[in-house]
Every structure is written in C-alpha cells, then in structure tokens.
Amino acid sequence: MEITPEASKITIPAGTWTLNQARLTGPNKSPVELEVLGTVNANPDPLKMPDKKGEWITINYVDHFTLSGGGVFDGQGAAQAWKMNDCHKNQNCMKLPINLSFNFINNSVIHDVTSKDSKNFHTNCISSGNVTFQRFRISAPGDSPNTDGIHIARSNMINVLDSVIETGDDCVSMGDQLTQVRIHNVTCGPGHGISIGSLGRDPNEKDVSGIYVTNCTFINTQNGVRIKTWASAPATLQISDLHFEDLIMVNASSPVIIDQQYCPWNQCSLDKPSLIKVSAVTIKNIKGTTNTAEAITLSCSPGKPCDGVEIGNIDLTYTGNLGTITTKCANVKPSLVGNQNIPICVAGAGAPAPAAAAAAA
C-alpha cells in the first residue's frame, strides 16, 4: 500500500519580521500551507536583494498550496523603489520586484492575507490553473507607480473573490492565453480599474475567453472595466466571451472602455488598426456615478470590428458640469436590452448633466 505523505505547514508567527528574498519551488508530494500571522517586511532598498532579477517572494511548480493567516507582506515600496520607477517613459528601466509571484501553481488558495506597498506589481499568477484569491487585500496609495494588484496570464480557472484592492495601477490586469477567469465581489479603488490587456505587441499572444467581472464596486478609479489592444501591432488573437455585469461605479472615470487604439506615451503608430478581434461581450446592470461625461467608450478596430456586443440596464449619473453624459462608439453596433438612462452609440446625443439640467430649468 502506498503511503501518502502528510501535509506540510510553515508558520510565520505574530510580530514583525524582515525577509530579504524567498523562493519555494516544487514539485511537492503533499499539500503545503504557508500561514503568516505577523508582518513580513522587505528590505526598502531593491539593490540589496540577493537575486536582483527575481521577485521578493516566489512560489513555483507547487500543487495544492495554501497561503493564509491574516498577515501582511510589506514591500516597503514607498521608501525608495517608487522614486526609481521610470518605466512609463524608459523601456530599459530598472527591474523592481513583485511582492508575491505565483507561477505554475495548481489547485491552490490564497486567502486572508494582505500585500502592502509593493515595489512593483503586488501579485502575479502565471501559467497556473484552478487558483483562488479570496479575502485578499492589496494596499498602496493611488499615486504608487506600476503597482498592479493582481496580474493574471496564461492560466485557466482563476478566481478573485471577496477582495479589496487599493493601488496605483490596475486592480486586476489580465494578459493573454486566459480562460475562465472570475472576478466577483471585488472593491477596486483607488486604482486604474480592471483591465484585459494591453494586448497585441507580441505576435505569439494567444486567445482570451471566458472572463467574468461581476458584482464589483469601483471607487474613485481612473477607469472601470477596460479592454486595451495596441494599434499597429502584430498579434491576431481573439478576445471573446466577456461578461461585465452588476457593477457599481462611485465617482469612477470612464466606467466602460473598449480601446483598440491603445498607444500610451506615443510608443506606437496609429496608422494601422489593431488586428485583434473582440466579440461576444455583455455589459449589463452598470449603475452609479461617473466624473467623466463620456461614460461608455467602445472604440473598436476598423480592421476587426467588434461583434456580439450586448448592452443592457445602464443607469449612470454624470457628476461633473462639462457638457452632457454620452457614449462614444466606433466600428461596433451593439444590441440593446432593458433600460438605458444614457444614449448608447447615438451620435450627437446626450443626457443633460445634473448641473446643465438645473441651469436649463
């Protein structure tokens, strides 16, 4: 009879601890749990990391892994690292470490822990399957650079549930080769919202499908939900079966965006359209307030127009006074269901903003 090894558990007790760098690499023969009860601090100086090309804490090739305990991973990014970050304008910028890097993990749960003030992204989950982040808190100021909350790519069945993400970049960002990602009951803000992309720059990128963003709240975010594909880029993947439903906006900018002419900091040319096809998208039950008059932007590619976009039950109020609330649409003909309190893809039309309506009265 084969003897099954017992599960292993590593506990970091209550208190404050300093960790220079750590890597846990499988394969493992039995479940592994890392229980963190205290606060684990990184060295504030990224130049003092032993492996400067690595991340702060890395978990690779592990099956049935659990991270729990209510503890805090503090990347100490505010002390020095954020001042060094010029990646938005320098493609050869200094490599800064991610707080928690999960790669090639399966059947795993990360719950009831906090990632604070990461020097770079807080967390990534790459080439993994059946992984759940639950009651996972991310905390960083709204002006902290490149501090994406959770970055997911090349994975299947990833869940982000019942979590609070406050950061300086995307609350959740998604790369290519993704299927069945569920983001449910997440509060995002400050931050840049929840994004698919940017995609298109790598010709080897693969399709994205089955993305569900439901019952989420966006508070003072720069965007709500967003799809970003690069113009004049070589990739020809498809992005399909997307569901943005039951979302609440609280003073959020740009609640819904499809941007297929993405080109930040003039890093590309707009003379050729995106070759990525976006299709089968539902945008339903979006309500709350926005501080931008352009509430919904569907800027699809002229080379690959969007198909199968369904919009329903939009109830958004513009809190500013710069004109009227409206939508912008290009290369898309959405179908409308339910009730909309703003004009959807109607050129030149708009609902009066509260201030404008009061002035008219």
C-alpha positions, -999 to 999 in steps of 0.1 A, spaced: 0 0 0 13 34 -10 18 58 20 6 93 12 29 120 28 12 142 53 5 179 45 32 204 54 26 237 72 50 266 76 40 293 101 54 328 104 43 338 139 28 371 151 53 400 152 73 420 127 99 402 106 124 411 78 128 389 48 154 397 21 140 372 -5 124 338 -7 117 311 -32 96 280 -28 99 256 -57 81 222 -62 72 197 -72 56 187 -39 42 153 -29 16 166 -4 -3 198 2 17 228 15 4 257 36 22 289 44 5 305 74 15 341 80 3 356 113 26 386 115 40 413 93 69 405 69 89 434 57 111 436 26 144 455 25 134 490 14 164 491 -10 158 469 -41 195 470 -48 201 449 -18 181 419 -30 203 388 -34 188 380 -68 181 413 -84 164 397 -114 140 378 -92 109 387 -72 106 392 -35 86 360 -27 82 334 -54 62 302 -54 68 279 -84 56 245 -95 35 237 -64 2 218 -63 -24 222 -35 -7 253 -20 -24 275 6 -13 309 18 -33 321 48 -31 336 83 -42 372 82 -6 385 79 9 413 59 36 413 32 50 448 32 72 455 1 83 489 15 80 505 -19 74 540 -7 109 543 9 130 542 -23 117 520 -51 88 541 -63 112 571 -68 133 549 -91 105 538 -113 105 555 -147 92 525 -167 64 547 -181 90 566 -202 120 543 -202 118 509 -218 151 499 -202 140 508 -167 153 491 -136 137 458 -127 118 461 -95 105 431 -76 69 418 -73 57 411 -37 42 377 -44 49 358 -76 29 326 -83 40 306 -113 30 271 -125 8 265 -94 -24 245 -94 -53 237 -71 -43 265 -47 -59 291 -25 -45 325 -13 -68 339 13 -69 363 42 -36 380 37 -25 415 27 0 427 2 11 462 10 33 489 -8 49 465 -33 78 479 -52 62 468 -85 31 446 -91 17 432 -59 10 398 -72 12 378 -104 -4 344 -113 12 330 -144 8 296 -162 -14 283 -134 -48 265 -130 -76 264 -105 -63 291 -82 -85 312 -59 -77 346 -43 -103 352 -16 -105 379 10 -71 391 -4 -63 427 4 -40 449 -15 -30 483 -2 -9 510 -18 -15 548 -25 -33 558 -57 -1 575 -69 22 545 -65 37 536 -99 31 503 -117 16 487 -86 -9 465 -104 -29 445 -78 -31 410 -94 -17 403 -129 -30 371 -145 -18 355 -177 -15 321 -195 -38 305 -169 -72 287 -165 -98 288 -138 -85 318 -118 -109 333 -92 -106 366 -74 -133 368 -48 -145 390 -19 -114 411 -20 -104 448 -16 -77 462 -39 -64 498 -34 -34 506 -55 -18 529 -81 -24 509 -113 -49 482 -124 -66 465 -96 -66 433 -117 -48 431 -151 -51 402 -175 -27 392 -202 -31 366 -229 -39 329 -230 -66 331 -204 -98 310 -200 -124 311 -172 -114 340 -150 -140 350 -124 -136 383 -106 -165 386 -82 -174 409 -53 -142 429 -55 -139 465 -44 -114 484 -65 -101 519 -58 -81 539 -59 -66 524 -90 -70 521 -127 -99 496 -127 -100 460 -140 -83 455 -174 -79 429 -201 -46 439 -218 -29 457 -231 -26 430 -258 -12 429 -293 25 438 -291 37 402 -291 29 382 -322 28 350 -302 0 361 -279 -29 336 -276 -67 339 -272 -85 352 -242 -121 339 -234 -145 333 -206 -138 365 -184 -165 373 -158 -163 406 -138 -194 406 -116 -208 423 -85 -177 446 -83 -175 482 -70 -152 509 -84 -145 538 -61 -127 569 -74 -109 548 -101 -94 561 -133 -114 535 -152 -140 509 -145 -137 478 -168 -114 481 -198 -101 462 -228 -69 475 -243 -53 464 -276 -24 481 -293 -27 498 -327 -2 489 -354 7 457 -336 13 422 -350 -8 399 -328 -40 384 -342 -56 367 -312 -93 368 -303 -109 382 -271 -143 367 -266 -170 356 -241 -166 386 -218 -191 395 -191 -191 428 -173 -223 427 -151 -238 441 -119 -211 467 -114 -213 498 -92 -194 530 -100 -187 555 -73 -173 587 -89 -154 565 -113 -139 579 -145 -147 561 -178 -168 532 -164 -166 510 -195 -139 511 -222 -130 491 -253 -99 508 -266 -84 492 -297 -62 522 -304 -42 519 -272 -9 537 -276 3 553 -243 32 577 -243 33 577 -281 50 543 -281 35 532 -314 19 545 -346 -18 548 -352 -16 543 -389 -26 506 -388 -56 492 -370 -54 466 -343 -57 430 -357 -73 416 -325 -110 406 -327 -133 414 -298 -166 396 -297 -194 382 -275 -193 409 -249 -221 416 -223 -222 449 -205 -252 448 -181 -265 464 -149 -239 491 -146 -250 518 -122 -237 546 -101 -218 579 -107 -191 589 -131 -169 620 -131 -164 618 -169 -191 628 -194 -181 600 -217 -195 571 -197 -190 543 -222 -164 542 -249 -165 514 -275 -136 522 -298 -133 490 -318 -108 483 -346 -117 493 -381 -98 462 -393 -116 439 -370 -149 455 -358 -164 442 -326 -192 417 -329 -219 404 -305 -218 433 -280 -249 435 -258 -256 464 -235 -284 465 -210 -297 483 -180 -273 512 -178 -280 537 -150 -251 561 -147 -252 597 -135 -225 623 -145 -214 643 -115 -194 669 -135 -206 700 -154 -187 697 -186 -215 691 -210 -238 660 -211 -233 624 -204 -228 604 -235 -211 574 -252 -186 571 -279 -187 542 -304 -167 532 -335 -168 501 -355 -194 484 -334 -232 480 -335 -243 469 -300 -277 453 -293 -296 470 -265 -317 452 -239 -336 465 -209 -334 502 -200 -307 528 -205 -306 562 -189 -280 575 -214 -278 573 -252 -259 543 -263 -239 548 -295 -261 576 -307 -240 603 -325 -245 638 -312 -269 629 -284 -266 631 -247 -285 633 -215 -281 666 -196 -257 666 -167 -273 675 -134 -258 710 -134 -268 716 -170 -303 703 -163 -306 726 -133 -294 756 -154 -320 748 -181 -347 746 -155 
